Amino acid sequence: MVLAPNHVADSLARQLAVQAGTLTAGQAVQHFTAGFVRAQLAGRRWQRPHRGVLVLHNGPLSERQQLWVAVLAAAPGSVLGGLTALVEDGLTTLTPDHIDIVMPPSARRPRRDGAQYRWSTRLEPVDVHPWRTPHRTRPARSAIDAASWSRQAARGRVIVLATVQQRLTRPDDLYAALARRGNVRRRALILESIHDAGGGIQSLPERDFDLIRRRIRAPEPSRQSVARRADGRFYLDVEWRSYGARCEIHGIPHSWAAQWDADIDRSNEITLQGPRLLIFTSYAIRRSPERVGDQLTRLLERGGW
């Protein structure tokens, strides 16, 4: 038997509906019949977790079905966003504590536990996956949003670095997404993090490091040129030969983003009891100058300063 085109479309729609297990009430009536839908709900074989949204079974919702319900409960054009979208696209090491939904500016906020609904006036078509389901923002836009929504600045930085590190997006895509996004919370930190992820020389805060040196009144060091190692890291060699002391500033992470700064800080504490080489991240230079100044002072004092 050869099915007519409309029968083929209807058959595929029903298959997708069954696979997802989650539909709007209108979709359910279209794919089945109004009487059939009423019978399933009356017999409690289906459930209605939110007004206008149906799940085609009566048991606990899977994680994916919870995402579908959150999206379908919102206005048309709403999509998964932020860390939720990143995890759907394959981000590991970070876990969202709620579902992030991005809605059109005029949309009404649903009352749905476990989901955070946000409005956006700058959700461009280029920022949304055209075919992945549930519909969601692309990784570059997701990372910008997640970093700006994060409660802690350090976590926002980790999100940007991890997204590039795990090859979900590129620094150039992040720059473009940030430009389209307009004014966002923590814009300066996000921009710094993109610089670090790209390993550009602009991420090496030579001037800021020298300001720290001057503040603790340390002597002028000898400086070698900025270089790039085989592993992709930029470093700046600063040396005080008479005190047997040397520092390097790393522009991009060398291990998992969440551990980068903490690991280097612990390494410095060990170094202060042994060989005289300290390594600082560009982020530490910008965001923790007191800690950098303290460790640099102790390093030089060990050499007789």
C-alpha positions in Angstrom: 0.0 0.0 0.0 1.4 3.4 -1.0 0.5 6.2 1.5 -0.5 9.6 0.2 1.8 12.5 1.2 -0.6 13.8 3.9 -0.8 10.3 5.3 3.0 10.1 5.4 3.3 13.4 7.2 0.6 12.3 9.7 2.4 9.0 10.3 5.7 10.7 10.9 4.1 13.2 13.2 2.6 10.4 15.3 6.0 8.7 15.5 7.7 11.8 16.7 4.9 12.4 19.2 5.3 8.9 20.6 9.1 9.2 20.8 9.0 12.5 22.6 6.1 11.5 24.7 5.2 15.2 25.2 2.8 17.4 23.2 0.7 20.5 23.4 -3.0 19.8 23.7 -3.5 21.2 20.1 -0.8 18.9 18.8 -2.3 15.9 20.5 -5.8 16.6 19.0 -4.2 17.1 15.6 -2.2 13.9 15.7 -4.9 11.8 17.3 -8.5 12.9 17.9 -10.2 15.1 20.5 -12.2 12.2 21.8 -9.2 9.9 22.0 -7.3 12.6 24.0 -10.2 13.1 26.4 -10.4 9.4 27.0 -6.7 9.0 27.8 -6.9 11.9 30.3 -10.1 10.6 31.8 -8.7 7.1 32.2 -5.5 8.7 33.7 -3.4 6.9 31.1 -2.0 10.3 30.1 -1.2 13.3 32.3 -1.4 17.1 32.1 1.7 18.5 34.0 0.9 22.1 32.8 -2.1 23.7 31.2 -2.1 22.9 27.5 0.7 20.4 27.8 0.2 16.6 27.7 2.5 13.7 28.5 1.6 10.4 26.9 2.0 8.2 30.0 1.0 8.4 33.7 4.4 7.8 35.3 7.3 10.0 36.4 8.7 12.3 33.7 12.1 11.7 32.3 14.7 14.5 32.3 14.1 15.0 28.6 10.4 15.1 29.1 10.8 17.8 31.8 12.7 19.9 29.2 9.9 19.4 26.7 7.3 20.4 29.2 9.2 23.5 30.2 9.5 24.6 26.6 5.9 23.8 25.6 4.5 25.5 28.7 6.1 28.8 27.4 4.9 30.9 24.5 5.7 29.9 20.9 9.2 30.8 20.0 10.6 30.0 23.5 13.8 27.8 23.6 16.1 26.2 26.0 18.9 28.5 27.0 22.0 29.0 29.2 23.6 26.1 30.9 20.6 23.8 30.2 21.1 24.3 26.4 24.9 23.8 26.8 24.4 20.4 28.6 22.0 19.3 25.9 24.7 20.1 23.4 27.3 18.0 25.2 28.9 20.2 27.9 30.3 18.1 30.8 31.7 18.9 34.2 28.9 21.5 34.9 25.3 20.7 36.0 22.4 23.2 35.9 20.3 23.4 39.0 17.2 24.4 37.1 15.9 24.5 33.5 16.6 27.8 31.7 14.1 29.0 29.1 14.5 32.0 26.9 11.2 33.6 25.8 10.1 36.4 23.3 9.7 39.8 25.0 5.9 39.8 25.0 5.5 36.3 26.3 3.7 35.5 29.6 5.7 33.8 32.3 4.3 30.3 33.0 4.0 29.1 36.6 6.3 26.1 36.4 8.4 24.7 39.2 12.0 23.8 38.3 12.2 26.2 35.4 13.6 29.7 35.2 11.9 31.8 32.4 13.7 34.8 31.0 12.7 37.3 28.3 15.0 38.4 25.5 14.6 41.2 22.9 17.7 40.0 21.1 17.1 36.4 20.3 18.2 36.4 16.7 17.6 33.4 14.3 21.4 33.0 14.1 21.4 32.3 17.9 18.9 29.4 17.7 19.5 25.9 16.4 17.1 25.4 13.4 16.6 21.7 13.9 17.8 20.4 17.3 15.1 19.5 19.7 14.0 20.6 22.1 14.7 23.9 20.4 17.6 25.8 22.1 20.1 28.5 21.6 23.4 27.7 20.0 26.5 27.1 22.3 28.0 30.6 21.8 24.8 32.3 22.8 24.1 29.8 25.6 27.5 30.4 27.1 27.1 34.2 27.1 23.7 33.9 28.7 24.8 31.3 31.3 27.8 33.4 32.3 25.8 36.5 32.7 23.0 34.7 34.6 25.5 32.9 36.9 25.2 33.9 40.6 29.0 33.8 41.0 31.4 35.6 38.7 34.0 32.7 38.9 31.4 30.2 37.7 30.5 32.4 34.8 34.2 32.5 33.7 34.4 28.7 34.0 31.3 28.3 31.8 32.9 30.4 29.0 36.3 28.6 29.2 34.8 25.1 29.4 32.6 25.7 26.4 35.6 26.5 24.2 37.8 23.9 25.9 35.3 21.2 25.1 35.0 22.5 21.5 31.3 23.3 21.6 32.1 26.7 20.2 35.0 29.0 19.2 36.2 32.4 20.6 35.2 34.1 17.4 31.6 32.8 17.8 31.5 34.0 21.4 32.7 37.5 20.4 29.9 37.6 17.7 27.2 36.3 20.1 28.3 38.9 22.8 28.1 41.7 20.3 24.6 40.6 19.2 23.5 40.3 22.9 24.2 43.9 23.7 24.6 45.0 27.3 24.8 42.0 29.6 25.7 41.5 33.2 29.4 40.8 33.7 30.2 41.9 30.2 33.8 42.8 31.1 34.4 39.4 32.8 32.9 37.5 29.9 35.1 39.4 27.4 38.2 38.7 29.5 37.3 35.0 29.6 36.9 34.9 25.8 40.3 36.5 25.5 41.8 33.8 27.8 40.0 31.0 26.0 41.5 32.2 22.7 45.0 32.6 24.2 45.4 36.0 22.6 48.4 38.1 23.6 45.9 40.8 24.7 44.9 38.4 27.6 48.4 38.8 29.1 48.0 41.7 31.6 51.7 42.9 31.6 50.7 46.4 32.7 48.5 45.1 35.5 51.3 42.8 36.8 53.7 45.7 36.9 51.2 47.8 38.8 51.2 45.0 41.5 55.0 45.0 41.5 55.1 48.8 42.0 52.5 48.6 44.8 54.6 46.2 46.8 57.7 48.3 45.9 59.5 45.4 44.4 62.6 46.1 42.2 62.4 46.3 38.4 62.8 42.8 36.9 64.4 41.7 33.7 61.8 40.7 31.1 61.9 38.2 28.3 59.6 38.4 25.3 56.0 37.0 25.3 56.1 33.6 23.6 53.8 30.8 22.8 54.5 27.2 23.8 53.7 24.0 21.9 50.7 23.4 24.1 49.2 26.7 23.1 49.9 28.7 26.3 51.3 32.2 26.2 53.7 33.1 29.0 55.7 36.1 30.1 59.0 35.4 31.8 59.7 38.0 34.5 63.0 37.4 36.4 64.9 38.9 39.4 68.3 37.2 38.9 69.9 38.7 42.0 67.1 37.2 44.1 66.8 33.9 42.2 63.2 34.6 41.5 61.0 34.2 38.4 57.4 34.5 37.4 55.3 33.3 34.5 51.8 34.6 33.5 49.6 32.1 31.7 47.0 33.5 29.3 44.8 30.4 28.9 44.0 27.3 31.1 46.2 24.3 30.9 43.8 21.9 32.5 40.0 21.7 33.3 38.8 25.3 33.5 37.1 24.8 36.9 40.5 23.8 38.4 42.9 26.1 36.5 43.3 29.0 38.9 43.0 26.9 42.1 45.6 24.4 40.9 48.1 27.1 40.0 47.5 28.8 43.4 48.3 25.5 45.2 51.4 25.0 43.0 52.6 28.5 44.0 52.3 27.6 47.7 54.4 24.5 47.2 56.9 26.4 45.1 57.3 29.0 47.9 58.8 26.1 50.0 61.1 24.8 47.2 62.2 26.1 43.7 61.6 29.8 43.2 59.2 30.0 40.3 55.7 31.3 40.6 53.0 31.0 37.9 50.0 33.4 37.8 47.0 33.2 35.6 45.9 36.3 33.7 42.6 36.1 35.7 44.4 36.2 39.0 46.4 39.3 37.9 43.1 41.0 37.1 40.9 39.7 39.8 43.1 38.8 42.8 45.9 41.4 42.8 46.3 41.2 46.6 46.9 37.5 46.5 49.4 37.9 43.7 51.2 40.7 45.5 51.4 38.6 48.7 52.9 35.6 46.9 55.4 37.8 44.9 56.5 39.5 48.1 57.2 36.2 49.8 59.0 34.9 46.7 61.4 37.9 46.7 61.9 37.8 50.5 63.1 34.2 50.2 65.8 35.4 47.8 67.0 38.1 50.3 64.9 41.1 49.2 
